[in-house]
Amino acid sequence: MFILFGTTEKTKVMTEIETNELCMNCNNMVKHGIIRKRSYFTLFFIPLIPLHTRYSIICPACTFERKIKKAEAKAFCNRIVTMVDNEFGYSENKKGA
Ligand SMILES: [Zn+2]
């Protein structure tokens, strides 16, 4: 008998930023996506245990990714953040304000 184990990574598109933003890599004005990449321990190719999760902003034109914090990703999903320059690269913008 043998046991097959390893790791795999799954990518989920969490949301798309509603406004066009300038890509730092390709200089296109496009709607960036927020993605979650989660690696799993697999047994017989079945993902069982989540090992590591990271969040990124991704440019759909060139697939350039920039890591962001989980809180930032959640904020984008709740539509309370718009991208402008400040210390984090974003400004908070309350809903309906
Ligand atoms: Zn790009």
Residues whose N, C-alpha, C, O or C-beta is under 5 A from the ligand:
A	BS01	ZN	C23 N25 C26 C59 A61 C62 F64
